[in-house]
Each structure stands twice: as structure tokens, then as C-alpha cells.
Amino acid sequence: MRIGIVCYPTYGGSGVLATELGKALADKGHMVHFITYQQPVRLNAFHANIYYHEVQVPTYPLFDFPPYESALSSTMVDVILNQQLDLLHVHYAIPHASTAYMAQQIVAKQGKHIPFITTLHGTDITLVGKDKTYAPVVTFSINESNAITAVSNNLREETFKSFPIDKEIEVIYNFVDTARFKRRDMPHFRDAIAPKGEKILLHVSNFRKVKRVPDVVKIFKQVREKMPAKLLLVGDGPDRPMIECMCRDMGLCDDIRFVGKQEQLEDVMSIADLFLLPSDYESFGLAALEAMASQVPVISSNAGGLPEININGQTGFTSAVGDVDRMAAHAIEVLQDEVLLEKLRKGALEQALRFHIDNIIPQYERLYEKVIG
Ligand code: GMT
């Protein structure tokens, strides 16, 4: 099949998932065309079946807000017609679903039928999409999609609760490439971070409010009071300066390392003992799944789709949002009990294998075949 994938190219989970999906489809012989404004972060090597079409947004003195949506739809039209695409698969509804609808209408006038699938990822539904400035367009364009998928049961339910959707939404879970995310022995790296054999706690996010990174630091503080430990904070985003101040105020600078955005995330996962994800909401929690594939148990909140991924007592522990004390107590319990840690590691890997890339990609292929008819 000739598939157009539209996504955000940045470090966010939806872009990561879309890129990994495109790479996996290309490996299976499909021709994949990425359409976005910047090279997606995980699209970092040549592949004979992958094409990248950059959306150019010309500026003009009149434009305080250059019209990205118009440029994106126009690029979609160009790629659909010139690359004879069979379908478009857009990730994150805003603005990709409405731009796909626009492109679909334009090419229809030229006698070309192109179906589009919208994959809902999270805040496109639960936060931004609900905002009344966007809601009518989001509702319309989701309903006009030829198929809709959500990355967890929770997100599917949230979508039906928040929008008048008159179509079925298929749940196709996110996946992990377990050949890439697998535990490797990395003694030099581990020693560089924890030279005295300290436990290593890890958090990976885009440092937005929804991630509750202050809770990560508060949990770590309680752990640190009980044992020698280090916290690795991976990623970057709006809350980072505030978190840096918080670490200084708490006197934790020596034990907390901000490592910024990391491309070799699998290496970082490999040296961690525990992954922390206390978010206000996660439709899925892709980073937690990647940690689990690396045999790192997860201490998370029980918000959104997280309990579908992180099984309480089997792969880690879940607690109510904001219950820092409980999350810290769980973290301490796990780190002090080697038998429990080992059991959770095994459970985490078993659970990650259920989301193995080879189980999920065929679900998308079947859906593609269905919408192409
Ligand atoms: O919805 C977002 O916050 C952005 C989105 C992204 O692009 O990073 O993240 C969402 O999609 C990921 C991939 O499906 C999920 O793993 C994240 O849980 C989800 N984030 C939220 O729901 C907050």
C-alpha cells in the first residue's frame, strides 16, 4: 500500500508512535510518505520505502499566524496525487483530521478518492480538543474520518463522553519494538550516573503540567531519605526551569541529573531501576511501555489508560493522582526488596510483550485494507 502519515515531528508520543509505525510498515514493504513540517525525530536513517515531504509555510507581513493548515492540506493534495497514495493516516486530531478532510475534498473534485484514518492520541481529546474554540472542528473532522482509532479503551470512552461521535472507534494500542527496547548491560553508563551503586529512578516526558514533574521530584526526595539514589530526568519542556529551581530549593541538585532530550532512550532505560509517571492524565503512557520492555517497573498514577498498561502489583504500582506519599512508599518498597523488584521486572517484560510491534502492526494493516475497500 501507499500510505501517507501525518504527525507532529517533535518528541511527543504521538509523533514517536506515528514514526515507528511508518518505519515498521516500510519494513513490511509498504511505501510510506511522511508529511509534516520538520523531519520526525525518530526518522533518522535512510529507508528505501520511506519518503519525507516537508510542509513549507510561506510567511507574509499580513500573517501574525502563518496558515499552517492550508499549507498542510495543499502538501497532502500534492503527495496524494503525485505519489498515488491509497490512504492517509493522521495522528493527533488537531489540526490533522480537518486538514485531511480538506485534502480529501480537494482531490475528490479531481476524481481521486482517498480515505483517511484519524488516530486519537490523548490531549487532542481530553484537553485541547474539548476547548470550545476547537471542539466543532474536532467533532466534525473526527466524524468525517473513514475510520477512527484510539490508543486505549480509556481514550475511546473519553472521546464518546466528550464529543457527539456517530462512528465506531477502534482501539489499537500503542506498541513497542522489543528488539530496540530491551535490557542491556551498560556498566560504564550506570557507573557514570550512579558511581556508588545508587538506585536509579527515571522520568521521561515533555515537562508539561499534565506530567506532574514536581511529583516526580517529591517522590524522589522521600526515596532519597531512605537510601542512596539518583534521579534521571529525560526530556525538556515548559516546566523544566521551575523543576530546576525546585531541586535547588530542596537541596537535591547532587542527586538529580537533567539530561535533556535523548535519542538513545533505550540506553537510558537499560540503566534504570524504576520509572516514575505520576501524570494527571495519560491516554496510554508510551514511555512507560518502553521502560517496561526494558524490564523497568513503573510507579504511576492510575489516570486515564495507565491501568491498562501498568498493572498494579504485576508490572509496578498505580496510585491516585497526586498521592505522592503512596507512590514514594511503593518506590521504597520495590527498591528495598530485591525479590519484589525481580518479580515486577519479569511482569513488566511479560506485559510489554503483549504490546509487541508484531502484534499491533497487522491490526493497522487490516484497518487500512478495510478502508481502502
Ligand atoms: O496528548 C498529548 O499530550 C500529546 C501526545 C503526544 O503527542 O505526545 O501524547 C499522548 O499520546 C501518546 C502516544 O499515543 C500517549 O502515550 C500519551 O499518553 C498521550 N498523552 C496524554 O494523554 C497526556
Residues whose N, C-alpha, C, O or C-beta is under 5 A from the ligand:
A	BS01	GMT	G12 G13 S14 G15 L17 H121 G122 T123 D124 V151 V210 Y281 E282 S283 F284 G285 L286
